[in-house]
């Protein structure tokens, strides 16, 4: 279940930041750590 929601999250991130790779990477790192902390 957690894996599945993470997959959806990544898909969303990818489409949202597709136009700006460096912004996407930066934002991804930030959001990813937030999600990980929430799931702990």
Buried (B, 14 or more C-beta within 10 A) or exposed (E): EEEEEBEEBBEEBEEBBEEEEEEBEEBBEEBBEEBEEEEE
